[in-house]
Amino acid sequence: MLHYWFVTSQNKSDKLIFWFNGGPGCSSLTGLLDGMGPYLINKDGKSLRKNVYSWNKYASVVYIESPVGVGYSYSLNGKIENSDDNVIIFCFNFLKDIYT
């Protein structure tokens, strides 16, 4: 099961961005909480501040935890499939499920 975070546009834009952090094996929450999300973690690690450069000023953003086994994404059968071919299939099915 692919986990994701959906952050709506601040300006009601109909644009949509799908964000996959680099890696493999790097959580997309890094992009959300340490760069382009609406809030950034302060140096104390306990509080947040608004991000004036947040991407959701211009579009809604879906941060996808991929492949399965990264971040909060998990396997229903305990098997982690992380080859490029399997990652493409998981992501295709995820996007298909969103739009149907």
OpenMM code with the backbone's topology and positions (N, CA, C; nanometers):
from openmm import Vec3, app, unit

residues = "MET LEU HIS TYR TRP PHE VAL THR SER GLN ASN LYS SER ASP LYS LEU ILE PHE TRP PHE ASN GLY GLY PRO GLY CYS SER SER LEU THR GLY LEU LEU ASP GLY MET GLY PRO TYR LEU ILE ASN LYS ASP GLY LYS SER LEU ARG LYS ASN VAL TYR SER TRP ASN LYS TYR ALA SER VAL VAL TYR ILE GLU SER PRO VAL GLY VAL GLY TYR SER TYR SER LEU ASN GLY LYS ILE GLU ASN SER ASP ASP ASN VAL ILE ILE PHE CYS PHE ASN PHE LEU LYS ASP ILE TYR THR".split()
positions = [
    Vec3(0.0851, -0.1171, 0.0000),
    Vec3(0.0000, 0.0000, 0.0000),
    Vec3(0.0898, 0.1235, 0.0000),
    Vec3(0.0741, 0.2055, -0.1018),
    Vec3(0.1519, 0.3289, -0.1081),
    Vec3(0.0862, 0.4348, -0.0213),
    Vec3(0.1644, 0.4933, 0.0656),
    Vec3(0.1177, 0.6018, 0.1506),
    Vec3(0.1457, 0.7333, 0.0801),
    Vec3(0.0578, 0.8290, 0.0998),
    Vec3(0.0793, 0.9601, 0.0390),
    Vec3(0.0239, 1.0698, 0.1289),
    Vec3(0.0720, 1.1891, 0.1069),
    Vec3(0.0194, 1.3094, 0.1711),
    Vec3(-0.0310, 1.3993, 0.0594),
    Vec3(-0.1545, 1.4492, 0.0725),
    Vec3(-0.2120, 1.5396, -0.0265),
    Vec3(-0.2224, 1.6780, 0.0362),
    Vec3(-0.1564, 1.7753, -0.0253),
    Vec3(-0.1577, 1.9132, 0.0247),
    Vec3(-0.2295, 1.9981, -0.0797),
    Vec3(-0.3436, 2.0557, -0.0419),
    Vec3(-0.4228, 2.1327, -0.1375),
    Vec3(-0.3600, 2.2679, -0.1668),
    Vec3(-0.3909, 2.3173, -0.2844),
    Vec3(-0.3399, 2.4469, -0.3278),
    Vec3(-0.3991, 2.5584, -0.2419),
    Vec3(-0.3169, 2.6548, -0.2066),
    Vec3(-0.3644, 2.7705, -0.1304),
    Vec3(-0.4504, 2.8623, -0.2167),
    Vec3(-0.4322, 2.8563, -0.3477),
    Vec3(-0.5019, 2.9472, -0.4389),
    Vec3(-0.6074, 2.8779, -0.5235),
    Vec3(-0.6518, 2.7624, -0.4799),
    Vec3(-0.7550, 2.6867, -0.5513),
    Vec3(-0.7167, 2.6582, -0.6960),
    Vec3(-0.5899, 2.6376, -0.7185),
    Vec3(-0.5398, 2.6044, -0.8516),
    Vec3(-0.5865, 2.4652, -0.8913),
    Vec3(-0.6089, 2.4444, -1.0206),
    Vec3(-0.6442, 2.3108, -1.0675),
    Vec3(-0.5208, 2.2310, -1.1083),
    Vec3(-0.4032, 2.2886, -1.0874),
    Vec3(-0.2786, 2.2182, -1.1181),
    Vec3(-0.2499, 2.1152, -1.0088),
    Vec3(-0.1868, 2.0049, -1.0489),
    Vec3(-0.1560, 1.8971, -0.9556),
    Vec3(-0.0149, 1.8463, -0.9823),
    Vec3(0.0648, 1.8374, -0.8768),
    Vec3(0.2024, 1.7883, -0.8851),
    Vec3(0.2113, 1.6576, -0.8069),
    Vec3(0.2748, 1.5570, -0.8650),
    Vec3(0.3067, 1.4334, -0.7937),
    Vec3(0.4555, 1.4365, -0.7636),
    Vec3(0.4904, 1.4261, -0.6347),
    Vec3(0.6303, 1.4349, -0.5924),
    Vec3(0.6787, 1.2997, -0.5419),
    Vec3(0.7865, 1.2525, -0.6033),
    Vec3(0.8568, 1.1323, -0.5591),
    Vec3(0.9979, 1.1761, -0.5233),
    Vec3(1.0379, 1.1618, -0.3971),
    Vec3(1.1752, 1.1974, -0.3603),
    Vec3(1.2729, 1.1034, -0.4290),
    Vec3(1.3942, 1.1505, -0.4486),
    Vec3(1.4982, 1.0672, -0.5084),
    Vec3(1.5355, 0.9528, -0.4164),
    Vec3(1.6182, 0.8697, -0.4640),
    Vec3(1.6558, 0.7569, -0.3799),
    Vec3(1.7314, 0.6549, -0.4608),
    Vec3(1.6934, 0.5328, -0.4602),
    Vec3(1.5690, 0.4830, -0.4037),
    Vec3(1.5724, 0.4734, -0.2516),
    Vec3(1.4544, 0.4691, -0.1962),
    Vec3(1.4440, 0.4496, -0.0526),
    Vec3(1.4374, 0.5759, 0.0292),
    Vec3(1.4177, 0.6897, -0.0337),
    Vec3(1.4113, 0.8163, 0.0395),
    Vec3(1.2657, 0.8602, 0.0505),
    Vec3(1.2203, 0.8858, 0.1709),
    Vec3(1.0824, 0.9247, 0.1953),
    Vec3(1.0499, 1.0596, 0.1317),
    Vec3(0.9320, 1.0697, 0.0718),
    Vec3(0.8862, 1.1970, 0.0156),
    Vec3(0.8517, 1.2978, 0.1240),
    Vec3(0.8426, 1.2508, 0.2479),
    Vec3(0.8202, 1.3451, 0.3577),
    Vec3(0.9380, 1.4398, 0.3738),
    Vec3(1.0553, 1.3994, 0.3264),
    Vec3(1.1707, 1.4894, 0.3289),
    Vec3(1.1408, 1.6136, 0.2463),
    Vec3(1.0863, 1.5949, 0.1264),
    Vec3(1.0488, 1.7087, 0.0433),
    Vec3(0.9382, 1.7909, 0.1059),
    Vec3(0.8411, 1.7231, 0.1673),
    Vec3(0.7285, 1.7921, 0.2301),
    Vec3(0.7717, 1.8754, 0.3498),
    Vec3(0.8536, 1.8180, 0.4375),
    Vec3(0.8857, 1.8834, 0.5650),
    Vec3(1.0182, 1.9583, 0.5667),
    Vec3(1.0973, 1.9444, 0.4598),
    Vec3(1.2291, 2.0077, 0.4612),
    Vec3(1.2583, 2.0823, 0.3314),
    Vec3(1.1545, 2.1357, 0.2685),
    Vec3(1.1840, 2.2073, 0.1459),
    Vec3(1.0668, 2.2775, 0.0828),
    Vec3(0.9640, 2.2011, 0.0429),
    Vec3(0.8616, 2.2624, -0.0398),
    Vec3(0.7203, 2.2534, 0.0138),
    Vec3(0.7026, 2.1983, 0.1326),
    Vec3(0.5701, 2.1905, 0.1925),
    Vec3(0.5278, 2.3230, 0.2540),
    Vec3(0.4031, 2.3326, 0.3009),
    Vec3(0.3530, 2.4580, 0.3574),
    Vec3(0.4185, 2.4963, 0.4900),
    Vec3(0.4785, 2.3988, 0.5571),
    Vec3(0.5476, 2.4253, 0.6837),
    Vec3(0.6847, 2.3592, 0.6813),
    Vec3(0.7776, 2.4182, 0.7529),
    Vec3(0.9123, 2.3632, 0.7681),
    Vec3(0.9381, 2.3360, 0.9155),
    Vec3(1.0181, 2.2356, 0.9446),
    Vec3(1.0532, 2.2034, 1.0828),
    Vec3(1.1632, 2.2982, 1.1285),
    Vec3(1.1423, 2.3591, 1.2436),
    Vec3(1.2451, 2.4467, 1.3007),
    Vec3(1.3632, 2.3651, 1.3514),
    Vec3(1.4741, 2.4328, 1.3741),
    Vec3(1.5969, 2.3655, 1.4181),
    Vec3(1.5796, 2.2920, 1.5502),
    Vec3(1.4848, 2.3364, 1.6344),
    Vec3(1.4635, 2.2679, 1.7622),
    Vec3(1.4001, 2.1299, 1.7435),
    Vec3(1.3486, 2.1017, 1.6225),
    Vec3(1.2875, 1.9727, 1.5932),
    Vec3(1.1510, 1.9531, 1.6559),
    Vec3(1.0971, 2.0566, 1.7209),
    Vec3(0.9710, 2.0433, 1.7933),
    Vec3(0.8621, 2.1369, 1.7432),
    Vec3(0.8980, 2.2309, 1.6601),
    Vec3(0.8004, 2.3299, 1.6162),
    Vec3(0.8136, 2.3546, 1.4660),
    Vec3(0.7115, 2.4201, 1.4117),
    Vec3(0.7060, 2.4465, 1.2683),
    Vec3(0.7002, 2.5961, 1.2413),
    Vec3(0.7358, 2.6303, 1.1181),
    Vec3(0.7180, 2.7677, 1.0709),
    Vec3(0.6607, 2.7604, 0.9300),
    Vec3(0.5883, 2.8662, 0.8896),
    Vec3(0.5332, 2.8698, 0.7544),
    Vec3(0.6451, 2.8807, 0.6526),
    Vec3(0.6275, 2.8133, 0.5412),
    Vec3(0.7238, 2.8169, 0.4319),
    Vec3(0.6732, 2.9148, 0.3257),
    Vec3(0.7392, 3.0276, 0.3126),
    Vec3(0.6957, 3.1291, 0.2157),
    Vec3(0.7193, 3.0839, 0.0716),
    Vec3(0.7980, 2.9780, 0.0528),
    Vec3(0.8270, 2.9263, -0.0812),
    Vec3(0.7531, 2.7956, -0.1111),
    Vec3(0.6511, 2.7659, -0.0355),
    Vec3(0.5788, 2.6396, -0.0505),
    Vec3(0.5220, 2.6230, -0.1913),
    Vec3(0.5362, 2.5028, -0.2437),
    Vec3(0.4847, 2.4743, -0.3779),
    Vec3(0.3326, 2.4779, -0.3832),
    Vec3(0.2652, 2.4577, -0.2689),
    Vec3(0.1195, 2.4565, -0.2745),
    Vec3(0.0610, 2.5970, -0.2862),
    Vec3(0.1445, 2.6979, -0.3009),
    Vec3(0.0948, 2.8310, -0.3369),
    Vec3(0.0470, 2.8315, -0.4816),
    Vec3(0.0979, 2.7382, -0.5610),
    Vec3(0.0728, 2.7378, -0.7050),
    Vec3(-0.0001, 2.6139, -0.7560),
    Vec3(-0.0023, 2.5089, -0.6759),
    Vec3(-0.0659, 2.3833, -0.7184),
    Vec3(-0.0896, 2.2954, -0.5958),
    Vec3(-0.1792, 2.1992, -0.6090),
    Vec3(-0.1917, 2.0950, -0.5073),
    Vec3(-0.0778, 1.9960, -0.5299),
    Vec3(-0.0280, 1.9373, -0.4204),
    Vec3(0.0870, 1.8475, -0.4313),
    Vec3(0.0557, 1.7155, -0.3609),
    Vec3(0.0856, 1.6042, -0.4289),
    Vec3(0.0742, 1.4709, -0.3706),
    Vec3(0.2159, 1.4190, -0.3489),
    Vec3(0.2517, 1.3961, -0.2220),
    Vec3(0.3835, 1.3431, -0.1854),
    Vec3(0.3678, 1.1927, -0.1677),
    Vec3(0.4298, 1.1146, -0.2556),
    Vec3(0.4104, 0.9695, -0.2577),
    Vec3(0.5314, 0.8986, -0.1979),
    Vec3(0.5055, 0.8110, -0.1017),
    Vec3(0.6088, 0.7297, -0.0381),
    Vec3(0.6297, 0.6041, -0.1229),
    Vec3(0.7315, 0.6065, -0.2066),
    Vec3(0.7550, 0.4966, -0.2997),
    Vec3(0.9036, 0.4660, -0.3062),
    Vec3(0.9395, 0.3388, -0.3185),
    Vec3(0.8574, 0.2196, -0.3356),
    Vec3(0.7996, 0.1708, -0.2027),
    Vec3(0.7198, 0.0638, -0.2109),
    Vec3(0.6661, 0.0013, -0.0901),
    Vec3(0.7824, -0.0307, 0.0032),
    Vec3(0.7639, -0.0009, 0.1320),
    Vec3(0.8704, -0.0220, 0.2302),
    Vec3(0.9396, 0.1072, 0.2685),
    Vec3(0.9114, 0.2149, 0.1956),
    Vec3(0.9687, 0.3463, 0.2260),
    Vec3(0.8675, 0.4261, 0.3068),
    Vec3(0.9144, 0.4944, 0.4100),
    Vec3(0.8250, 0.5777, 0.4903),
    Vec3(0.7113, 0.4969, 0.5489),
    Vec3(0.5881, 0.5445, 0.5275),
    Vec3(0.4696, 0.4768, 0.5803),
    Vec3(0.4079, 0.3774, 0.4815),
    Vec3(0.4667, 0.3608, 0.3630),
    Vec3(0.4158, 0.2619, 0.2680),
    Vec3(0.4527, 0.1219, 0.3158),
    Vec3(0.3637, 0.0260, 0.2908),
    Vec3(0.3886, -0.1089, 0.3407),
    Vec3(0.3325, -0.2133, 0.2449),
    Vec3(0.3755, -0.3345, 0.2639),
    Vec3(0.3307, -0.4472, 0.1832),
    Vec3(0.2240, -0.5244, 0.2594),
    Vec3(0.1176, -0.5600, 0.1906),
    Vec3(0.0112, -0.6380, 0.2540),
    Vec3(0.0537, -0.7818, 0.2812),
    Vec3(0.1463, -0.8340, 0.2005),
    Vec3(0.1894, -0.9728, 0.2187),
    Vec3(0.3290, -0.9840, 0.2806),
    Vec3(0.3874, -0.8711, 0.3197),
    Vec3(0.5193, -0.8717, 0.3821),
    Vec3(0.6348, -0.8753, 0.2844),
    Vec3(0.6058, -0.8898, 0.1566),
    Vec3(0.7093, -0.8966, 0.0543),
    Vec3(0.7342, -0.7563, -0.0013),
    Vec3(0.8591, -0.7155, -0.0037),
    Vec3(0.8963, -0.5839, -0.0555),
    Vec3(0.9474, -0.6009, -0.1983),
    Vec3(0.8742, -0.5462, -0.2924),
    Vec3(0.9119, -0.5500, -0.4343),
    Vec3(0.9631, -0.4120, -0.4715),
    Vec3(1.0930, -0.3977, -0.4929),
    Vec3(1.1448, -0.2635, -0.5199),
    Vec3(1.2283, -0.2541, -0.6474),
    Vec3(1.2065, -0.3457, -0.7411),
    Vec3(1.2740, -0.3323, -0.8703),
    Vec3(1.2088, -0.2171, -0.9471),
    Vec3(1.2786, -0.1618, -1.0436),
    Vec3(1.2224, -0.0524, -1.1230),
    Vec3(1.0896, -0.0921, -1.1865),
    Vec3(1.0820, -0.2129, -1.2407),
    Vec3(0.9584, -0.2579, -1.3047),
    Vec3(0.8426, -0.2624, -1.2060),
    Vec3(0.8670, -0.3138, -1.0858),
    Vec3(0.7605, -0.3215, -0.9852),
    Vec3(0.7211, -0.1838, -0.9339),
    Vec3(0.8172, -0.0951, -0.9169),
    Vec3(0.7867, 0.0409, -0.8713),
    Vec3(0.6976, 0.1108, -0.9737),
    Vec3(0.7273, 0.0936, -1.1013),
    Vec3(0.6451, 0.1540, -1.2065),
    Vec3(0.5022, 0.1004, -1.2000),
    Vec3(0.4869, -0.0291, -1.1806),
    Vec3(0.3535, -0.0897, -1.1727),
    Vec3(0.2776, -0.0358, -1.0518),
    Vec3(0.3420, -0.0317, -0.9338),
    Vec3(0.2767, 0.0213, -0.8140),
    Vec3(0.2329, 0.1657, -0.8349),
    Vec3(0.3217, 0.2473, -0.8904),
    Vec3(0.2902, 0.3894, -0.9097),
    Vec3(0.1809, 0.4080, -1.0140),
    Vec3(0.1845, 0.3303, -1.1219),
    Vec3(0.0791, 0.3368, -1.2230),
    Vec3(-0.0557, 0.3025, -1.1609),
    Vec3(-0.0620, 0.1944, -1.0845),
    Vec3(-0.1880, 0.1543, -1.0207),
    Vec3(-0.2352, 0.2581, -0.9205),
    Vec3(-0.1424, 0.3183, -0.8471),
    Vec3(-0.1770, 0.4242, -0.7526),
    Vec3(-0.2414, 0.5413, -0.8265),
    Vec3(-0.1785, 0.5872, -0.9342),
    Vec3(-0.2317, 0.7004, -1.0106),
    Vec3(-0.3654, 0.6650, -1.0748),
    Vec3(-0.3782, 0.5435, -1.1237),
    Vec3(-0.5045, 0.4979, -1.1825),
    Vec3(-0.6155, 0.5000, -1.0776),
    Vec3(-0.5851, 0.4549, -0.9556),
    Vec3(-0.6848, 0.4542, -0.8480),
    Vec3(-0.7285, 0.5952, -0.8100),
    Vec3(-0.6366, 0.6902, -0.8153),
    Vec3(-0.6716, 0.8288, -0.7824),
    Vec3(-0.7710, 0.8854, -0.8832),
    Vec3(-0.7513, 0.8526, -1.0087),
    Vec3(-0.8325, 0.9117, -1.1152),
    Vec3(-0.9565, 0.8320, -1.1526),
    Vec3(-0.9809, 0.7184, -1.0857),
    Vec3(-1.1015, 0.6419, -1.1185),
    Vec3(-1.1939, 0.6328, -1.0009),
] * unit.nanometer
topology = app.Topology()
chain = topology.addChain("A")
for resn in residues:
    res = topology.addResidue(resn, chain)
    for name in ("N", "CA", "C"):
        topology.addAtom(name, app.Element.getBySymbol(name[0]), res)
